[in-house]
Amino acid sequence: MQLTILGCHSASPKSNAHPTAQILEVKGHLFLIDCGEGTQVRLRQQKVKFSRLKHIFISHLHGDHVFGLMGLLTTFGLLNRKESLCIHGPKGIKEFVEIQLKLSASFLSYKLNFNELTSTTSEVIFEDDLIKIKTLPLLHRVYTNGFHFQEKPGERKLNYQKAVDLKINPVYFNKLKQSKNVISETGEEIDFQKVTEAPDLPKSYSFCSDTSYNPKLIPLISYTNLLYHESTFLASASHEDLAHKTGHSTATEAALIARKAKAKHLLLGHFSARYKDLNLFVKEAQEIFEPASYAYTGLKVDIE
């Protein structure tokens, strides 16, 4: 499970401060989370294969989270993409896309599937044998969701040499990895635990986009391996009122959520351009929760 930050600043982009977009790679999937202005350029810079993107998750319809979407979709068309693409986002995302296609007389070479979200409670929006993804209802000025990505438990790890030594036919190796006993070629029943080890613990990633302080998130993200939480403002700069007025959080509030959720690591983002030193966000958060760090364009995090 690896997270790549394509952008993590709020509102107006700058030469070195890009709006929100992330890539999460997990179990063979490649998910795009939010799509601020210029996302496709930064995808190119990170050498991401566009053809691997099959799902895009949009937290809300504010420009700094979605204005890069149309450029990306039309580029897919120019590249003659054939595979369908699913966009998960708030109700209105379909109209947002289709009206721009209509007015620009643009045509796509592939099918778009829209999963428009309206629920104010957490719901599963994608699931397969490897991963489950659910929404995280947030408190912002418009309808907004974060997203929680949870791996499913994997198969047990086979000790190949032990299996060979015990004369187990390779056709039974998958059964062993699925916690099933098998019969060896000598007629002995082999306990799967003799030749396998427990799988790695499932990992999770929680993306909390624009939101005011929201304790209702805590049970939904408990023990998450990595929590990305917006921290647009600094409480140490006496900007709590500004955060509450605009539907955002301070670094202090992000740290409180991380501590109460017993997260393994806190990654801060969505910084207001008024602050020049991002270390101030980490310093403020670490008074309440450690470990904490700040996001930046190009950051890659291996989620352990």
N, C-alpha and C positions, 0 to 999 in steps of 0.2 A: 504494500500500500504506500504510494508516494504522492505527495501533494506538490504541485508547482504553482507558484504565485505569478500570475500574469499582470496583476494590478491590484492595488490595495488602498488607494486614496479616495477621498470623497470629492464630489462635485467636479469642478473644472480640472481637466488634465493639464499637466505641465510636461516639459521635456523629460523630466526624471520622476514624475509622479503620475501614474496611470490609474484610471478608475477600475472598479472591481471586476476581476475575472480570475478563475482558477481552473486548473486541470487536476483531476484526481484519477490516478491509475490504480486499479485494484482488481485482482483475480482475472486479468485479461481484459477487463473493461477499461474504457477511457471516457470519463465523464467531464463535460464542460459545465462549470458552475458560474452563473452570471456572465454577462458579455458586454462590458463597458466599451466605450469608444476605443477603436484601435486594437481590439482583441485579436483580429486575424493577423495583424502584423506581428504581434508578440507571439502568436502561435507559430508563425514562420521562424521567428528568431529562436524559438525553443525546438525547432525541427519536429514539430508534432505532425504526424500524418493525418490529414483531414479525413481520409477515408475511414479511420478508426473511430471517429466520433459518430455515435449512433443515438446518444441522448444528451440533451442540453437542459439544464435546470436554471430557471430564472426566478429569483426571489421576489421581485416586484418590478413595477413598470416605471420607476424613476430612471431618468436618462443615464446616470452614471453606472447603471447596472444592466442596461439593455440597448443603448444606442449603437453598439457594435454588431448587433445581431443581423441586421439586414445586409450589411456588407459581407458578412461571413456566409449567409445563406445564398446570396447571389454568386459569390465566388465558387461555392460548391456547384452551382449550376453551370458556370463557365468551364469548370473542370469536368463537366458531363457526368456528374455523380448519378448513379442509378439506384443505389440502396436508399430506402426510406429513412427518415430522420424524425425522432420524437422530441417535441419540445414540451417540457413540463413547466407550467407557470400560471400566474393568476388569471382569472377570467378576464378576457380582453386581449390576451396575448395573440390569439388567432386573428382578431380584427386588426391589431397593431401591425401584424405581418402582411395580411392580405390586402389591406388598403394601400400599403406602400408598393406592393407588387402591381396592383391595379394601376395606380397613378403613374408609376414609372414604366408601365407597359413591359414589365419583366416577367419572364417565364422560367420556371425551374424544371430541370430534367429529372427530378425525383419527387417522391411523394412526401409531404409533410403531415405528420400525425400530431395533433395537439391534445395534451392532457391538461385541460383548464381546471384550476383549483379554486375552490370556494369555501372549503371547510375551515372552521375556526378551532378545530381540535386536530390533534395529530392523526395522520392516516398514512398507510403504506401506499406508495405510488409506483414502486417498482420492486420486483422480487424474482429471483431465479434460484438455481441450486447453490449459488455461490455467495449471494449478497442480498440484503434487504435494505430498502431506502424508504424512510418515512419523513414527513414534513415536521417542521418545528414552528408552530404559530408564533409570530413575533408581534411586538407592539410598536408600530410606526405610523406615519401620517396617512399611509395608504395600506391596503391589504398586502401583507408581506409574510413570506415563509422562509425559514432556514431549512436545512436538510441534514438528516443524520444517516450516515452510511455505515452499515453494520455487516461485517463478514459473517458467514455461517461457519460452524465448525467443520474443519477439514477431515480428511481420512487420516488414520493412524499411519505412522512412518514404518516402513518395512525394513528390517535388518536382513538384507539379501543373503549375506554369507551364512547367518544362522539358519535361514530357511533352507538353503542348499544343504547345509550340514545335517539337517533333520530330514532330508530327503522328501521335501514337499514339492509336489508337482507345480511348476510355475502357473498353471491354469488356476490355481487356488490363491494366488498372491492377492488378488483384488478382494477376495472374501476375508482374508486376514486383515487387510487394511480397513475393512468395514466392520471390524470387531466380531468376526465369526470364527469359531474353531473349525479346523479341517482335519482330514485323515491323511497321514503321510503314506508314502509308497510302501512302507513296512507295516501298514495297518494300524499305526499308533495315532490316537487322537491328540492333536497339537493345540494347546491353548494359545489363542491369538496373542496373548500378552507376552508369551515367551519370545516371539520373533518380531514384535512391533513395539513402537514407542508412542506415547500420547501425541496427538497433533499439536501444532502451535496454537496458543490461545487466539481466538478470533479477535481481530482489531476493529476499531471503529473511529470514525471521524465525524465531528459535528461542526457544521457551518452555520454560524449565527450572523446573518446580515444585519441591516439597519434595524435597530430596536432600542426602545427604552429598557431600563432595568426590568427584567421579567422573571421572577422566581418560579413561575409555572414551568419554565424550561428545565429546571433542575432534575426532576424524576425522568425526564425524557432523554437526558444525556448523561446519566449517572455512569461514572467510571470510564468515560470516553477517553481513548488514548490521546487524541488531540482535539482541542477545542479552539476553533477560530471564532473570536468574538469581536465585534466592532467596538472601537474605543475612540470615537470621533473627537472627544474633548477630554481635557484634564481637570480633575477636581482640584488639583493643586494650584491651578490657575484661576480658581473660583468660577468655573464655567459650568457648574451643575445645573443652574437655571436654564442656560442656553441649551444644554443637552436635553433637558426635560421638555422644553418648549418645541424643539425640533424633532423629537422622537428618536433621540440617540442616547448613547451611553458614554460614561467616562471610563477611564482605565480602572479606576477603583471599583466601579460597578461590574465591569467584566471580570475582574479578579474575584469578586464576591461570588459570582455565578460559578466560576471555576472551582473555588474552594468548596462551596456547598455541594457541587456535583461530583466532587472528588476526581476531577479530571487529572490525567497524567501530565499534561502540558498545556499551557495557554499561549496561543498565538494571537497577538493584537493586530488590528488593522482598521481600515477606513478612516484614516487620519485627516483631520481638518488641515488645510494648507496654512493656517495661521501659526502653526508650530514648526519651528525649524529643526529642533533636536528631538528625534524619535526616542532617544534613550530616556527621555523624561517619562514616556509612557511606561516603559519597563520598570523604571525606578518606582513609579507610583503603584503599579500593579504588584510588585514584589514585596511591598509592605504588607500585603494581604495574602498573596499566593505565589509560590514558586514550584516549579520553574515557569518562567514567563519570558517571552521574547517578542520582537516586533517583526511583522512581515515586510517584505520589500520585493520589487519586481525582479523575477529571476530566481528567487529563493526556492530551493527544493528541500522538502522534508520527508525523510523516510520514517513512516509512522510505525513505531515499534511497540 
